[in-house]
Amino acid sequence: MKRASLSVLGGVIGILFFLPLLWVLTNSLRPGSETFAHLTLSWQTFFELKPTLHNYSALLSSDVGRATLNSILVSAATVVI
């Protein structure tokens, strides 16, 4: 009995940690006008989605893309050295 309740508790904690990650991922795929359309926690927050990669293309075409590439190169060089 104790093992089963620990498993259920672990599952609930796992879901509580996973939901914010899912929310971030789904919002990153939404158009900007829909990002804050559903502020309450409902099924629409996660599943009513018209996905677009525009946010990622805008991010990578800006200076952030170059800064990320520089960080990756510096990190890789540090690991090699």
Secondary structure as UniProt FT lines:
FT   HELIX           2..28
FT   HELIX           32..34
FT   TURN            35..36
FT   HELIX           43..47
FT   HELIX           54..61
FT   HELIX           63..80
//
